[in-house]
Amino acid sequence: MINVQNINKTFRVTKRQSGILRAVKSLFSREHEIVHALTDVSFTINDGEMVGYIGPNGAGKSTTIKIMCGILTPDSGTCDIDGRVPWKERVNHVREIGVVFGQRSQLWWDVPVIDSFELIRDMYKVDDALYRRNLDELTELLDLSELVKTPARSLSLGQRMRCEIAASLLHSPKTLFLDEPTIGLDAVSKIAVRQFIKKLNAERGTTVILTTHDMQDIEALTERILLIGKGRILLDDSLDELKKRSSERKTLVVEYAGLEPMICEGMTVIETKDGRMVIALEPSVLSVSDAIAYFAPRTELIDISVSGISAEALVAALYKEYHI
């Protein structure tokens, strides 16, 4: 179980304006600003949960992850992960966690990936039988048979990310922290990685904390959302409940021939292009059936479709609601 209570973290940032004179002045007198990265952050994550930790850039997501990994020490507050305090018991803690940072690599740049895997095995003191079993499974599921023979510097970003995910799982961690894990992956690879993570959670009960800007990852993998903004937890709820809360919002896609149709009360045009109009519909003002009946005599309809709010639209609405 992960139990985070009242975590605070600040950073002291040096400020300097441009120009040679100001640069010389800064050698003798520097201006600093205190940035509050996290303020009273609290949440609990049970064993085996898959949680989406979302928020805009600079909200505090990566800082929270680094504290839970033991990389950073908070100014105040407590963090207990399976009975361990991450920054005080780093050696024991890292044996039980796996971490993937989309912008950071744990692979050695100039050697074949398999050499990095074997070094990681030695660092974590993984039993040979367990290492071989995990390596074979990861190689098959993530299609790494050729990639592991290649130096990391020769891999594309998407190929490297698949290897990074494998490297983080060689020691069978109980908790997996994923920070932008599908960055740079093509559509097929993204689906494969998502299926693999779901299988990992289902078969091994691995706890997964996912931070990403790809809402398809959130929708495919997580059932619970933690929203952080300006260093504070703003929302903790299930994805289903959030969708139910926004269930009245509908999107109407109208494809038509001829002139662009006029809209009526209860409709807001989101996009119009090449005979296709995307409309936000407010069912409390105008029902879906009435909207269709409105368009039918007024334009030559080719096709019309209705959908509920997407994960992207839901998150955008949350950002707007909480002013972040």
C-alpha positions in Angstrom: 0.0 0.0 0.0 1.1 3.5 -0.8 0.2 6.1 1.9 1.2 9.7 1.2 0.2 12.3 3.8 0.7 16.1 3.8 3.8 16.1 1.6 5.3 19.5 0.9 8.2 20.3 -1.4 9.8 23.6 -2.3 12.7 24.5 -4.6 15.0 27.5 -4.5 15.3 28.8 -8.0 17.9 31.3 -9.1 16.6 34.2 -11.2 18.6 36.3 -13.7 17.6 38.6 -16.5 19.4 38.6 -19.8 22.4 40.9 -20.6 26.2 40.9 -19.8 25.9 43.5 -17.0 23.2 41.5 -15.2 25.3 38.4 -15.6 28.3 40.1 -14.0 26.1 41.4 -11.2 24.7 38.0 -10.6 28.2 36.8 -9.7 28.0 38.9 -6.6 24.3 39.2 -5.8 21.8 36.6 -6.9 18.0 36.8 -6.8 16.2 33.7 -5.8 12.6 32.6 -5.9 10.9 29.9 -3.8 8.8 27.6 -5.9 6.1 25.5 -4.1 6.2 22.3 -6.1 3.9 20.3 -3.7 1.5 21.6 -1.0 -0.1 19.2 1.4 -0.3 16.3 -1.1 -2.2 13.3 0.4 -3.6 10.1 -1.1 -3.7 6.4 -0.5 -3.3 3.7 -3.2 -4.1 0.1 -2.4 -2.2 -2.9 -3.6 -3.0 -3.9 -7.1 -4.6 -0.6 -8.1 -3.9 1.1 -11.4 -4.1 4.9 -10.9 -3.8 7.7 -13.4 -1.9 10.7 -11.9 -2.7 13.6 -14.3 -2.2 17.3 -14.5 -0.7 20.0 -16.7 3.0 20.5 -17.1 4.6 21.9 -13.9 1.7 20.6 -11.8 3.9 18.5 -9.5 3.5 15.0 -11.0 7.1 14.1 -11.5 8.1 15.6 -8.2 5.6 13.4 -6.4 6.9 10.3 -8.3 10.5 11.1 -7.5 9.6 11.4 -3.8 7.8 8.0 -3.9 10.9 6.5 -5.6 13.2 8.0 -3.0 15.0 10.3 -5.4 13.8 13.5 -3.6 13.3 14.2 0.1 10.2 16.3 0.9 10.4 19.3 3.2 7.7 17.8 5.4 5.0 15.1 5.4 5.1 11.3 5.4 5.3 8.7 2.6 4.9 5.0 3.5 5.2 2.4 0.7 4.7 -1.2 2.0 6.2 -0.2 5.3 9.2 1.7 3.9 10.1 5.4 3.8 11.5 5.7 0.3 14.2 8.3 0.9 15.4 6.7 4.2 15.5 3.1 2.9 16.5 3.6 -0.7 18.4 0.3 -1.2 15.6 -1.9 0.2 12.9 0.3 -1.5 14.3 0.2 -5.0 14.3 -3.6 -5.0 10.5 -3.6 -4.8 9.8 -0.9 -7.4 10.1 -0.4 -11.1 10.4 3.1 -12.7 10.1 4.3 -16.3 10.8 7.9 -17.0 9.9 8.8 -20.6 12.6 11.4 -20.7 15.3 9.5 -18.8 17.1 6.3 -19.7 18.4 3.4 -17.5 20.1 1.8 -20.5 23.8 2.2 -21.1 24.1 4.1 -24.3 27.0 2.4 -26.2 26.4 -1.3 -25.4 23.8 -3.8 -26.6 20.6 -3.6 -24.6 21.1 -7.2 -23.4 24.3 -6.1 -21.6 22.3 -3.4 -19.8 19.7 -6.0 -18.8 22.4 -8.3 -17.4 24.0 -5.5 -15.4 20.6 -4.6 -14.0 20.2 -8.2 -13.0 23.4 -8.1 -11.1 22.6 -4.8 -9.5 19.3 -6.1 -8.2 20.7 -9.6 -7.4 18.0 -11.3 -9.4 18.0 -15.1 -9.3 19.1 -16.5 -12.7 15.9 -18.6 -13.1 13.7 -15.6 -12.4 15.7 -13.3 -14.6 15.6 -15.8 -17.5 11.8 -16.3 -17.1 11.1 -12.6 -17.0 13.5 -11.8 -19.9 11.9 -14.5 -22.1 8.4 -13.2 -21.3 9.2 -9.6 -21.8 11.1 -10.3 -25.0 8.1 -12.1 -26.5 5.4 -9.7 -25.3 7.3 -6.5 -26.2 8.9 -7.9 -29.4 12.5 -7.3 -28.3 14.3 -10.3 -29.8 16.3 -8.2 -32.3 16.4 -5.0 -30.2 18.3 -6.5 -27.3 21.3 -7.1 -29.6 21.4 -3.4 -30.6 23.2 -0.6 -28.7 20.7 1.8 -27.1 22.1 4.7 -29.1 21.0 3.0 -32.3 17.4 2.5 -31.3 14.5 4.8 -32.1 12.6 6.5 -29.3 9.8 4.0 -29.5 12.1 1.0 -29.5 14.1 2.3 -26.6 10.9 2.9 -24.6 9.9 -0.8 -25.0 13.4 -1.7 -23.7 13.1 0.7 -20.8 9.8 -0.9 -19.7 11.4 -4.3 -19.9 14.4 -3.2 -17.9 12.1 -1.8 -15.1 10.4 -5.2 -14.8 13.3 -7.7 -14.8 13.3 -7.9 -11.0 9.5 -8.4 -10.6 8.7 -5.2 -8.8 5.5 -5.0 -6.7 5.0 -1.3 -7.6 5.5 0.2 -11.1 5.8 4.0 -11.6 5.3 5.0 -15.3 6.0 8.6 -16.3 5.0 9.0 -19.9 5.7 5.4 -20.8 4.2 5.4 -24.3 6.0 8.6 -25.5 7.3 8.1 -29.0 5.5 4.8 -29.6 3.5 4.1 -32.8 -0.1 3.0 -32.5 0.6 -0.7 -32.7 3.4 -0.5 -30.0 1.1 1.6 -27.7 -1.6 -1.1 -27.9 1.0 -3.8 -27.2 2.4 -1.9 -24.2 -1.1 -1.2 -22.7 -2.1 -4.9 -23.1 1.2 -5.9 -21.4 0.7 -3.6 -18.5 -2.9 -4.8 -18.0 -1.7 -8.4 -18.1 1.0 -7.6 -15.6 -1.5 -6.1 -13.2 -4.0 -8.9 -13.6 -1.5 -11.8 -13.2 1.0 -10.4 -10.7 -1.2 -7.9 -8.9 1.4 -5.2 -9.6 0.4 -1.7 -8.4 0.7 0.8 -11.3 0.9 4.6 -11.0 0.7 6.2 -14.4 1.4 9.8 -15.3 0.8 10.8 -18.9 -0.7 13.4 -21.2 -2.0 10.6 -23.5 -5.6 10.2 -22.3 -6.0 7.0 -24.3 -3.5 5.5 -21.9 -5.6 6.7 -19.0 -8.8 5.4 -20.4 -7.3 2.0 -21.4 -5.4 1.3 -18.2 -6.8 3.1 -15.1 -10.0 3.1 -13.2 -9.1 5.9 -10.8 -7.9 9.4 -11.4 -5.8 11.7 -9.2 -5.8 15.3 -10.5 -3.0 17.6 -9.4 -2.7 21.3 -10.2 -0.3 23.9 -8.9 1.1 21.4 -6.4 -2.2 20.4 -4.8 -4.4 17.4 -5.2 -7.7 18.8 -6.7 -9.6 15.6 -7.4 -9.6 11.9 -6.4 -12.3 9.9 -8.1 -13.0 6.9 -10.4 -12.9 7.5 -14.2 -16.5 6.0 -14.5 -17.8 8.5 -11.9 -16.2 11.4 -13.7 -17.8 10.3 -16.9 -21.2 9.9 -15.3 -20.9 13.4 -13.8 -20.3 14.7 -17.4 -22.8 12.3 -19.0 -25.1 15.1 -20.1 -22.4 16.5 -22.5 -22.8 15.0 -26.0 -20.8 15.5 -29.2 -22.7 15.6 -32.4 -20.8 15.0 -35.7 -22.8 16.0 -38.8 -21.7 15.3 -42.3 -23.6 17.2 -44.9 -23.7 18.3 -48.6 -24.3 21.8 -49.8 -24.4 24.9 -47.6 -23.3 24.8 -44.0 -26.4 24.4 -41.8 -27.4 26.9 -39.1 -27.4 25.8 -35.5 -30.0 26.5 -32.8 -30.1 27.0 -29.0 -28.4 24.2 -27.1 -25.7 23.7 -29.8 -22.2 25.0 -29.9 -20.0 24.6 -33.0 -16.6 23.1 -32.1 -15.3 22.6 -35.6 -16.4 23.0 -39.2 -14.4 21.7 -42.2 -15.1 20.2 -45.6 -18.8 19.3 -45.1 -18.3 18.1 -41.5 -19.5 19.9 -38.4 -18.6 18.9 -34.8 -21.1 20.2 -32.3 -21.3 20.2 -28.5 -24.8 19.5 -27.6 -26.5 20.4 -24.3 -29.2 17.7 -23.8 -30.9 19.7 -21.0 -31.7 22.3 -23.6 -32.1 20.2 -26.8 -32.4 16.4 -26.9 -30.4 14.3 -29.4 -33.6 13.3 -31.2 -34.7 16.9 -31.5 -31.3 17.9 -32.8 -31.5 15.3 -35.5 -35.0 16.4 -36.4 -33.8 20.0 -36.5 -31.1 19.2 -39.1 -33.1 16.8 -41.3 -35.2 19.4 -43.2 -32.6 22.1 -43.2 -29.7 20.3 -44.9 -28.8 17.3 -47.0 -27.5 15.0 -44.4 -24.9 12.4 -45.3 -24.2 11.0 -41.9 -24.7 11.9 -38.3 -23.2 10.4 -35.1 -23.5 11.0 -31.4 -21.0 10.2 -28.7 -20.5 10.9 -25.0 -17.6 12.9 -23.6 -14.1 11.6 -24.5 -11.3 11.2 -22.0 -9.5 14.2 -23.6 -12.6 16.4 -23.4 -13.2 15.2 -19.8 -9.7 16.2 -18.7 -9.9 19.5 -20.5 -13.2 20.2 -18.7 -11.5 19.4 -15.4 -8.6 21.7 -16.1 -11.1 24.5 -16.9 -13.2 23.8 -13.9 -10.2 23.9 -11.5 -8.5 26.8 -13.4 -5.3 25.0 -14.1 
